[in-house]
Amino acid sequence: MNKKSITILILLIILIIASGLWLSKNKWLSYLFEPRQSSLPQGVDLGNLEDKPGNQATTSREENIKTIAENFSIPWEIIFLPDESLLLTERPGNLVRIKPGRREKIEIEGVEHVGEGGLLGAALHPDFTNNNWLYLYLTTRTGEGLINRVERYKFIPEENKLLEKETIITDIPGASYHDGGRIAFGPNNFLYITTGDAGEDQLAQNTSSLAGKILRLKDDGSIPEDNPFDNEIYSYGHRNPQGLAWDSKGNLWSTEHGPSDLNSGFDEINLIKKGENYGWPLVKGEESRKGMIPPIIQSGSEDTWAPAGLEIIEEKLFFVGLRGSALYSAEIDGEKLENLKINFPESWGRLRICRQGPDGFLYLATSNTAGRGSPKEGDDRIIRINPEILK
C-alpha cells in the first residue's frame, strides 16, 4: 500500500470515529427524516450562538433553522411519542408516524375532509407510557350533517396500530368552516377541546351548545364536577379558537381567529378562565360589554394573524399565523403580554403548527396545500427552529 492510500485510509478512520462521537451526543430527533438546510430568512441574525450560555444550539449555525421533513398533505398537529418519533395529523384523514428515514401512515376511518374540517387535533394521555391512549379530534358526517368528535384509541407504537376505539365526546357542531379542533391535556390532567362556531355565530353565546367553546372533560369523557355550566363547557363566546397552552403558573392561553369579512383582523390571544364569556359575536377587538372578557392582545383592524398553534416556553409565548405567515413571540408578564415580535415573516408561507419538542426546539408546520396558500416544492413541510435565536 502506497503512502497516498495509507493517508486516505487514516482520514477515513478519523472521520468515522468523529461521526460516532457526534452521534452519541445528539438524539436522532435532531436529524429526523433526512433533514436538509432551509434558506435562512433575511434579517435573522444568528449571532455567535455557541457562546450564549444555556443555548441548545448545535455548533453549526445552519442547524438552528432546518426543514426536517416535507411533502405532507395539510398537516394539522404534531405530537411526540416517548421514543421521540413524531405523530402528525393530516387533514384528509391520515395519522403519520415519522421516524429516521421512514414514515408510516394510518388512515383514520370516518374522517370527512370538507373545507376546514377533517382530521385535526391530537393529544397523548399524560400517562401514555402505561395506558397507550391517543386522542384524535375529527370531522365526520352523520345523517344530520357534519359533526366533530373526539375519539380515543390505544396506540401500539411497536406495531403502528390503533386499537380499542372509543368516542369521548360527539355531536360538536361541524361545518366547512370554524371547526376549532385543538385538544390538549392541562396540568390537572383534564382534556381541553377548542370548538368553532360552525358558521352560526350566535351558538357561541348559547351555553347549551358545544359550538364556539372551550370544553373540559375527564380522560374518559365524563364531566368534571366543578365545570361551570354542569356540562362540558369551560368557557364560551369563542369564534374559532385554534391554540391551547399553559404557562408556568398554570394559566391557560388560547389563540382565536377574528372576523373574516370586510372587517377582517381583530385576531386574539386570550387568557382563559373558567365560566367566562369572551364576547363573540357581540364584541371584537378592544370593544367591551359588561360580563365579557376582552383579549389580552389583538391584531387590530389593519392586520390579520389568523393565529393557529400556540406554545409556551418558560415565560415566552409563541404562536404561528396562517394569513400572517409568521412565527410570533411575546413575553408573559403575569396576565399581560409584552414585546410582541414578528419572526420570519413570509418565509415559509402559511403556518399551522407550533410545538416544542423534547430537544427544546420549536417544530413548525406549514399549511400551504390547504387551498389558500401558494405551495412550493416540498410543501407542506416541518421546520425545526432553535428558540434561542429569537431572544
Secondary structure, DSSP 8 states (H G I E B T S, - for coil): --HHHHHHHHHHHHHHHHHHHHHHTS-GGGG-SS-EE----TT-----GGGSTT----SSGGGGEEEEEE--SSEEEEEE-TTS-EEEEETTTEEEEEETTEEEEEE-TT----TT-SEEEEEE-TTHHHH-EEEEEEEEEETTEEEEEEEEEEEETTTTEEEEEEEEEEEEE--SS-----EEE-TTS-EEEE---TT-GGGGG-TTS-TTEEEEE-TTS---TT-TTSSSEEEE--S-EEEEEE-TT--EEEEE----STT----EEEEE-TT-B--TTT--TT---TTB---SEE--SS----EEEEEEETTEEEEEESSS-SEEEEEEETTEEEEEEEESTTSSS-EEEEEE-TTS-EEEEE--SSSSS---TT-SEEEEE-GGGG-
